[in-house]
Amino acid sequence: MEKLLKFCLSGLFVFLWSCTSSSYSDLTVEERKELADEKWESNKPIQGSPASQTLLDEIIALDSLHCDAIREKSVPYLKRGMAY
């Protein structure tokens, strides 16, 4: 019974996560670039923090040629001596 409860809760979690995940496939290229620029300008968390890296991942997912986001994503790794 306990395993069934865990299984049901896990299934519910996966279902809710899949419903809330953002899909940018229905946006045009221009809309994706505008949204990436808005995210870039609106939020600037501390460099290298998990929130910052997640935000940069979202921006790069929207616009894979967003040079500022790509450069900013690599800075914490380069400071630690790790190639990105």
DSSP file (Angstrom, degrees, kcal/mol; ACC not computed):
  #  RESIDUE AA STRUCTURE BP1 BP2  ACC     N-H-->O    O-->H-N    N-H-->O    O-->H-N    TCO  KAPPA ALPHA  PHI   PSI    X-CA   Y-CA   Z-CA
    1    1 A M     >        0   0    0      0, 0.0     4,-2.0     0, 0.0     5,-0.1   0.000 360.0 360.0 360.0 -39.9    0.0    0.0    0.0
    2    2 A E  H  >  +     0   0    0      1,-0.2     4,-2.1     2,-0.2     5,-0.2   0.893 360.0  50.6 -65.0 -38.9    2.8    2.4    0.8
    3    3 A K  H  > S+     0   0    0      1,-0.2     4,-2.5     2,-0.2    -1,-0.2   0.872 107.6  54.2 -66.4 -36.2    4.5    1.7   -2.5
    4    4 A L  H  > S+     0   0    0      2,-0.2     4,-2.6     1,-0.2    -1,-0.2   0.906 107.8  49.7 -64.2 -41.4    1.2    2.4   -4.3
    5    5 A L  H  X S+     0   0    0     -4,-2.0     4,-2.6     2,-0.2     5,-0.2   0.924 112.1  47.6 -62.8 -44.9    0.9    5.8   -2.6
    6    6 A K  H  X S+     0   0    0     -4,-2.1     4,-2.4     1,-0.2    -2,-0.2   0.907 112.2  50.2 -62.4 -41.2    4.4    6.7   -3.6
    7    7 A F  H  X S+     0   0    0     -4,-2.5     4,-2.4     2,-0.2    -2,-0.2   0.920 112.0  47.1 -63.3 -44.2    3.8    5.6   -7.1
    8    8 A C  H  X S+     0   0    0     -4,-2.6     4,-2.4     2,-0.2    -2,-0.2   0.908 113.0  48.4 -65.7 -41.5    0.6    7.7   -7.3
    9    9 A L  H  X S+     0   0    0     -4,-2.6     4,-2.4     2,-0.2    -1,-0.2   0.892 111.6  50.1 -65.9 -38.7    2.2   10.8   -5.9
   10   10 A S  H  X S+     0   0    0     -4,-2.4     4,-2.4    -5,-0.2    -2,-0.2   0.915 110.9  49.3 -64.7 -42.2    5.2   10.4   -8.3
   11   11 A G  H  X S+     0   0    0     -4,-2.4     4,-2.3     2,-0.2    -2,-0.2   0.896 110.9  50.0 -62.3 -40.6    2.8   10.1  -11.2
   12   12 A L  H  X S+     0   0    0     -4,-2.4     4,-2.7     2,-0.2     5,-0.2   0.913 110.2  50.5 -63.7 -42.7    0.9   13.2  -10.0
   13   13 A F  H  X S+     0   0    0     -4,-2.4     4,-2.5     2,-0.2    -2,-0.2   0.927 111.5  47.2 -60.7 -46.0    4.1   15.1   -9.7
   14   14 A V  H  X S+     0   0    0     -4,-2.4     4,-2.3     2,-0.2    -1,-0.2   0.899 112.3  50.6 -63.4 -40.7    5.2   14.2  -13.2
   15   15 A F  H  X S+     0   0    0     -4,-2.3     4,-1.6     2,-0.2    -2,-0.2   0.935 112.5  45.5 -63.5 -46.5    1.8   15.1  -14.6
   16   16 A L  H  X S+     0   0    0     -4,-2.7     4,-1.6     1,-0.2    -2,-0.2   0.886 112.6  51.6 -65.0 -38.2    1.8   18.5  -13.0
   17   17 A W  H  X S+     0   0    0     -4,-2.5     4,-1.4     1,-0.2    -1,-0.2   0.901 108.9  50.3 -64.8 -40.1    5.4   19.2  -14.1
   18   18 A S  H  < S+     0   0    0     -4,-2.3    -1,-0.2     1,-0.2    -2,-0.2   0.819 110.3  50.7 -69.0 -29.1    4.6   18.3  -17.7
   19   19 A C  H  < S+     0   0    0     -4,-1.6    -1,-0.2     1,-0.2    -2,-0.2   0.812 114.7  42.4 -75.8 -30.4    1.6   20.6  -17.6
   20   20 A T  H  < S+     0   0    0     -4,-1.6    -2,-0.2    -5,-0.1    -1,-0.2   0.612  84.4 110.9 -94.7 -11.6    3.5   23.6  -16.2
   21   21 A S  S  < S-     0   0    0     -4,-1.4     2,-0.3    -5,-0.1    -3,-0.0  -0.407  72.1-119.6 -66.4 136.8    6.7   23.2  -18.3
   22   22 A S        -     0   0    0     -2,-0.1     2,-0.5     2,-0.0    -1,-0.1  -0.589  23.8-162.0 -84.2 135.3    6.9   26.1  -20.8
   23   23 A S        -     0   0    0     -2,-0.3     3,-0.3     1,-0.1    -1,-0.0  -0.968  12.1-177.7-117.1 125.2    7.0   25.3  -24.5
   24   24 A Y    >   +     0   0    0     -2,-0.5     3,-1.4     1,-0.2    -1,-0.1   0.273  57.1 102.6-102.5  10.4    8.3   28.0  -26.8
   25   25 A S  T 3  S+     0   0    0      1,-0.3    -1,-0.2     0, 0.0    -2,-0.0   0.739  75.4  58.2 -70.1 -21.5    7.7   26.1  -30.0
   26   26 A D  T 3  S+     0   0    0     -3,-0.3    -1,-0.3     2,-0.0     2,-0.2   0.510  90.2  91.6 -86.8  -2.7    4.5   28.0  -30.9
   27   27 A L  S <  S-     0   0    0     -3,-1.4     2,-0.1     1,-0.1    -3,-0.0  -0.617  78.4-117.7 -90.2 150.4    6.3   31.4  -30.9
   28   28 A T     >  -     0   0    0     -2,-0.2     4,-2.3     1,-0.1     5,-0.2  -0.313  32.1-104.0 -75.9 169.2    7.8   32.9  -34.0
   29   29 A V  H  > S+     0   0    0      1,-0.2     4,-2.2     2,-0.2     5,-0.2   0.900 122.5  49.8 -62.3 -41.6   11.6   33.5  -34.1
   30   30 A E  H  > S+     0   0    0      1,-0.2     4,-2.4     2,-0.2    -1,-0.2   0.900 110.6  49.5 -65.8 -40.4   11.1   37.3  -33.6
   31   31 A E  H  > S+     0   0    0      2,-0.2     4,-2.5     1,-0.2    -1,-0.2   0.884 110.2  51.1 -65.8 -37.9    8.8   36.7  -30.5
   32   32 A R  H  X S+     0   0    0     -4,-2.3     4,-2.3     2,-0.2    -2,-0.2   0.909 110.7  48.3 -65.0 -41.8   11.4   34.3  -29.1
   33   33 A K  H  X S+     0   0    0     -4,-2.2     4,-2.3     2,-0.2    -2,-0.2   0.902 112.1  49.2 -65.4 -40.5   14.2   36.8  -29.5
   34   34 A E  H  X S+     0   0    0     -4,-2.4     4,-2.4     2,-0.2    -2,-0.2   0.914 111.9  48.4 -64.3 -42.6   12.0   39.5  -27.9
   35   35 A L  H  X S+     0   0    0     -4,-2.5     4,-2.4     2,-0.2    -2,-0.2   0.889 110.9  50.8 -65.2 -39.1   11.1   37.3  -25.0
   36   36 A A  H  X S+     0   0    0     -4,-2.3     4,-2.1     2,-0.2    -1,-0.2   0.908 111.1  48.6 -64.0 -41.7   14.8   36.3  -24.5
   37   37 A D  H  X S+     0   0    0     -4,-2.3     4,-2.4     2,-0.2    -2,-0.2   0.890 110.4  51.5 -65.5 -39.1   15.8   40.0  -24.5
   38   38 A E  H  X S+     0   0    0     -4,-2.4     4,-2.4     2,-0.2     5,-0.2   0.924 111.4  46.8 -63.1 -44.1   13.0   40.8  -21.9
   39   39 A K  H  X S+     0   0    0     -4,-2.4     4,-1.7     1,-0.2    -1,-0.2   0.885 111.9  51.9 -64.4 -37.9   14.2   38.0  -19.6
   40   40 A W  H  < S+     0   0    0     -4,-2.1    -2,-0.2     1,-0.2    -1,-0.2   0.913 115.8  39.6 -64.9 -42.9   17.8   39.3  -20.1
   41   41 A E  H  < S+     0   0    0     -4,-2.4    -2,-0.2     1,-0.2    -1,-0.2   0.828 116.0  49.6 -77.5 -32.3   17.0   42.8  -19.1
   42   42 A S  H  < S+     0   0    0     -4,-2.4     2,-0.5    -5,-0.2    -2,-0.2   0.858 110.2  42.3 -81.3 -34.8   14.5   42.1  -16.3
   43   43 A N     <  +     0   0    0     -4,-1.7    -1,-0.2    -5,-0.2     0, 0.0  -0.950  49.0 165.3-123.0 124.6   16.4   39.6  -14.2
   44   44 A K        -     0   0    0     -2,-0.5     3,-0.1    -3,-0.1     8,-0.1  -0.651  17.8-179.9-132.6  77.7   20.0   39.8  -13.2
   45   45 A P        -     0   0    0      0, 0.0     3,-0.1     0, 0.0     2,-0.0  -0.128  48.0 -62.7 -68.7 175.3   20.6   37.3  -10.3
   46   46 A I    >   -     0   0    0      1,-0.1     3,-2.0     2,-0.1     6,-0.4  -0.334  66.5 -97.5 -61.6 135.8   24.0   36.9   -8.7
   47   47 A Q  T 3  S+     0   0    0      1,-0.3    -1,-0.1    -3,-0.1    26,-0.1  -0.320 105.4  11.4 -61.1 128.7   26.6   35.5  -11.2
   48   48 A G  T 3  S+     0   0    0      1,-0.3    -1,-0.3    24,-0.1    -2,-0.1   0.330  92.8 132.6  88.5  -6.7   27.1   31.8  -10.9
   49   49 A S  S <> S-     0   0    0     -3,-2.0     4,-2.5     1,-0.1    -1,-0.3  -0.352  70.4-113.2 -73.3 158.9   24.0   31.2   -8.7
   50   50 A P  H  > S+     0   0    0      0, 0.0     4,-2.3     0, 0.0     5,-0.2   0.878 118.7  52.9 -59.5 -37.3   21.6   28.4   -9.5
   51   51 A A  H  > S+     0   0    0      2,-0.2     4,-2.3     1,-0.2     5,-0.2   0.908 110.0  48.3 -64.4 -40.7   18.9   30.9  -10.3
   52   52 A S  H  > S+     0   0    0     -6,-0.4     4,-2.4     2,-0.2    -1,-0.2   0.918 112.0  48.1 -64.9 -44.2   21.2   32.8  -12.6
   53   53 A Q  H  X S+     0   0    0     -4,-2.5     4,-2.0     2,-0.2    -2,-0.2   0.876 111.9  50.0 -66.3 -37.2   22.2   29.6  -14.5
   54   54 A T  H  X S+     0   0    0     -4,-2.3     4,-2.0    -5,-0.2    -1,-0.2   0.915 111.1  49.0 -66.4 -42.8   18.6   28.5  -14.8
   55   55 A L  H  X S+     0   0    0     -4,-2.3     4,-2.3     1,-0.2    -2,-0.2   0.911 111.2  49.7 -62.5 -42.6   17.6   31.9  -16.2
   56   56 A L  H  X S+     0   0    0     -4,-2.4     4,-2.5     1,-0.2    -1,-0.2   0.868 107.8  54.3 -65.6 -35.8   20.5   31.8  -18.7
   57   57 A D  H  X S+     0   0    0     -4,-2.0     4,-2.1     2,-0.2    -1,-0.2   0.907 109.1  48.6 -62.2 -41.2   19.4   28.3  -19.7
   58   58 A E  H  X S+     0   0    0     -4,-2.0     4,-1.8     2,-0.2    -2,-0.2   0.910 111.6  49.1 -64.8 -42.2   15.9   29.6  -20.5
   59   59 A I  H  X S+     0   0    0     -4,-2.3     4,-2.8     1,-0.2    -2,-0.2   0.914 112.3  47.7 -64.3 -42.4   17.3   32.5  -22.4
   60   60 A I  H  < S+     0   0    0     -4,-2.5    -1,-0.2     1,-0.2    -2,-0.2   0.849 108.9  54.8 -68.0 -33.4   19.5   30.3  -24.5
   61   61 A A  H  < S+     0   0    0     -4,-2.1     3,-0.3    -5,-0.2    -1,-0.2   0.863 112.6  43.9 -66.0 -34.4   16.6   27.9  -25.1
   62   62 A L  H  < S+     0   0    0     -4,-1.8     2,-0.4     1,-0.3    -2,-0.2   0.935 133.6  14.0 -73.0 -47.5   14.6   30.8  -26.5
   63   63 A D    ><  -     0   0    0     -4,-2.8     3,-1.7    -5,-0.1    -1,-0.3  -0.887  62.7-169.4-135.6 100.8   17.4   32.3  -28.6
   64   64 A S  T 3  S+     0   0    0     -2,-0.4    -4,-0.1     1,-0.3    -1,-0.1   0.602  88.5  55.4 -69.7  -9.4   20.4   30.0  -29.1
   65   65 A L  T 3   +     0   0    0     -5,-0.0     2,-1.4     4,-0.0    -1,-0.3   0.146  67.8 128.8-107.5  18.7   22.4   32.9  -30.6
   66   66 A H    <>  -     0   0    0     -3,-1.7     4,-2.0     1,-0.2     3,-0.2  -0.618  39.8-170.3 -76.5  95.9   22.0   35.3  -27.6
   67   67 A C  H  > S+     0   0    0     -2,-1.4     4,-2.6     1,-0.2     5,-0.2   0.849  78.0  54.5 -62.3 -39.7   25.7   36.1  -27.2
   68   68 A D  H  > S+     0   0    0      1,-0.2     4,-2.6     2,-0.2    -1,-0.2   0.915 110.1  46.5 -63.2 -42.1   25.4   37.9  -23.9
   69   69 A A  H  > S+     0   0    0     -3,-0.2     4,-2.2     2,-0.2    -1,-0.2   0.900 112.7  49.6 -67.2 -40.6   23.7   35.0  -22.2
   70   70 A I  H  X S+     0   0    0     -4,-2.0     4,-1.3     2,-0.2    -2,-0.2   0.920 113.8  45.7 -64.6 -43.2   26.2   32.5  -23.6
   71   71 A R  H  X S+     0   0    0     -4,-2.6     4,-1.1     1,-0.2     3,-0.3   0.923 113.4  49.2 -65.3 -44.0   29.1   34.6  -22.4
   72   72 A E  H  < S+     0   0    0     -4,-2.6    -2,-0.2     1,-0.2    -1,-0.2   0.845 107.7  55.6 -65.0 -33.8   27.5   35.1  -19.0
   73   73 A K  H  < S+     0   0    0     -4,-2.2     4,-0.4     1,-0.2    -1,-0.2   0.843 109.9  46.0 -66.5 -33.0   26.8   31.4  -18.6
   74   74 A S  H  X S+     0   0    0     -4,-1.3     4,-2.4    -3,-0.3     5,-0.2   0.681  91.5  82.5 -85.5 -17.7   30.5   30.5  -19.2
   75   75 A V  H  X S+     0   0    0     -4,-1.1     4,-2.3     1,-0.2     5,-0.2   0.913  89.8  48.6 -59.0 -49.0   32.0   33.2  -16.8
   76   76 A P  H  > S+     0   0    0      0, 0.0     4,-1.1     0, 0.0    -1,-0.2   0.878 113.6  49.0 -60.9 -34.3   31.6   31.2  -13.5
   77   77 A Y  H  4>S+     0   0    0     -4,-0.4     5,-3.0    -3,-0.2     4,-0.4   0.907 110.8  49.2 -69.5 -40.8   33.1   28.1  -15.2
   78   78 A L  H ><5S+     0   0    0     -4,-2.4     3,-0.9     1,-0.2    -1,-0.2   0.859 106.6  56.4 -67.8 -34.0   36.1   30.1  -16.6
   79   79 A K  H 3<5S+     0   0    0     -4,-2.3    -1,-0.2     1,-0.2    -2,-0.2   0.820 109.7  46.4 -65.1 -29.2   36.7   31.7  -13.2
   80   80 A R  T 3<5S-     0   0    0     -4,-1.1    -1,-0.2    -3,-0.2    -2,-0.2   0.470 121.2-109.6 -90.5  -2.4   37.0   28.2  -11.7
   81   81 A G  T < 5S+     0   0    0     -3,-0.9     2,-0.5    -4,-0.4    -3,-0.2   0.665  76.7 128.8  84.4  17.6   39.3   27.1  -14.5
   82   82 A M      < -     0   0    0     -5,-3.0    -1,-0.3    -6,-0.2     2,-0.3  -0.914  57.4-129.3-108.0 128.9   36.8   24.8  -16.2
   83   83 A A              0   0    0     -2,-0.5    -5,-0.0     1,-0.1    -9,-0.0  -0.565 360.0 360.0 -74.1 137.1   36.1   25.1  -19.9
   84   84 A Y              0   0    0     -2,-0.3    -1,-0.1   -10,-0.1    -9,-0.0   0.440 360.0 360.0 -87.1 360.0   32.3   25.3  -20.6
